[in-house]
Amino acid sequence: MIFTAAGTQDGREIVRRLCAVGYDVTASVVSSYGQQLLAEQLEKGSGRLIINDTPLDEEGLCTFFKEHGICVFVDATHPYAVNVSRNAMAACAAAGIPYIRFERDLTDISYENVHLVHSYEDAAEIAARFGKNVFLTTGSRNLERFVKAKPLAGCTLIARVLPTADVIALCEELGLTPAQIIAMQGPFSRELNRTMYEKYKADVVVTKNSGTIGGTDAKFQAAADLGLPVVVIDRPVLNYPHLAHTYEEVKAFVDSMNES
């Protein structure tokens, strides 16, 4: 049984491909919506799939590995989900299970008006220097850090988030008004990004470098069209025991571990 932390589009595709060639896979997802998307992708006649939607810490992972006979761990979580990756690597080391990290390629940051930072706090401080209307494309998980950031106290935050009930509820709990919430699923085209930046009179865009599949390049292009500064929270770097950048590399690793 292959355990795949599949909280991204990449992860769902890896699960689909592994199941398609006959592997039994446990896919760990972070939402019921992710579970639905995953189920829709599977093909008839593929390997067995178990879906886990319960968050697992290091101890929980070790227990799960024993109960389900996990022999390989594929980490296809979001590039910024460092705590999940750390827990997974520690659990795999303790259980003696081979671990491989799938890392989507970075978007080339060639736009000259990009300001690279290494924390959400730095992002808030830098963004506040460029004007009142701050357009956030960093998701909902760290939205509170921007809402409560002192440098942004006098700014209007525009949060582009997933259109799910719990995310909308979070935005409302944080005090954002309907005029500050864009509930849409991406990725978005260059044209649509530009239209949104214009509609909300953005002075600065805040994002992560989530790669082309996450729509980062289109965000940069739209910002360049309008001459807007972009604050980019840099991707964390961990010391992974094995790293892959393509689906083929993941499959080759899984194949080799099952042959040994």
PyMOL commands that set and color helices and strands:
alter all, ss='L'
color gray80, all
select helices_A, chain A and resi 9-20+32-41+58-68+82-95+120-130+143-147+150-152+165-173+178-180+190-199+212-214+216-226+247-259
alter helices_A, ss='H'
color red, helices_A
select strands_A, chain A and resi 2-5+25-28+49-52+72-75+99-102+114-117+133-136+156-161+181-183+204-208+230-233+243-244
alter strands_A, ss='S'
color yellow, strands_A
deselect
rebuild
show_as cartoon
